[in-house]
Amino acid sequence: MSIKVKFLPSNKEVTADKGEVLLDIALNHGIDIQHACGGFCACTTCHCEVIEGMTNLEDPEGDELERLDVMDGRTEKSRLACQSKIKGPVTVRVVNQD
């Protein structure tokens, strides 16, 4: 089942499969997103704000929660793209673009 994922500010909408990670989805579709640690949850450069569909992402766990707790500019809608697995349609704003 294809799930729609929209990335802002590029306004690019793509499709992905349930369980895919936002960072991989972005990179596979040519969407610029920083990922200094290579997607291993060792930094916060892939910070995204969830505009719509927060409940359509799996809940954050251990390492991501630790990174979010110390991240500058965090909001209630903040997630790390490298840790955010989709389970339904979602719209996110990429905070740090290459």
N, C-alpha and C positions, 0 to 999 in steps of 0.2 A: 504494500500500500504506500503510495507516494504522499508525503506530507509537505505542505507548503511552508517555506521558511523565507521571511523577508528581512533583508539587511538594509539598515539606514546608516548613514545618509545617502548611500548610493542608490537607494530605492530599487534594489535588485531583488526579484523574487525567484526562488529556485525550488526544486523539489528534492526531497531526501527520504531515506527509509527510517522507520522507527528504530531508535537506539543509536543512530549516528550522532556524532559529537559536533557541536556548532563550529568549532575551529576547522575540522576536516571538511565540513560542508562548505564553509567559506572558501578555503583554499582550493577545493576541487572545482569551484565555479569562478575562480579568478577574482575573488573579493579580497581586497587588501585588509589584512588584520595583523597587527604585530603579535609575535609569539617568541620572545627572546629565549625562553627556556626550551623551545622545541615542542611544547605541548605537554610537559611533564609536571605541571602545577608547581613550579619552583619560582614563579614570578607572578606579576599581575598585569602584564602588558596586553593580554587578550581580553581585557575588561570589556564587557558589554552591559548595556542596560536593556532589560526586557520591557518592551513597550506594550506588547499584547501576548497573552498566552503563558504567563508564568507557571500556571498549573500544568502546562504541556511540556515542561522540562522535569526530568527526574530531580529529586531534592538534592541539594548540595550536601556533601559529606566531608569528613575529616580534614584533609589537606586544603580543599577549597575553602572551607569555613575558616580555617586558620589564616589563609592568605587574605580573604575578604576582611577579616577582623582588623588587620593592620594596614589595609590599603587606603591611600589618600583618595578622596573623591567618591567614596562608596555611598551608594544610596540603597534604599530598600529593594530596588529593582536590579541591583548589580549581580552579575554572574561572571564567571570565567569561562570563556568559550571553549577552552581545552577540556573542561570538566562537565559541560552541559549537554547531556544526552536528551534528544527530543523524543516525545511520545505523542505529539500532536502539533498543529499549526502554531507558529510563533513568529513574532516580529521583534527584532532586536536592533539597537543602535550601537554600532561599533564605536567605542570611545577613542581608541588609539589606532589610527590607520597608518600604514606605511607610506 
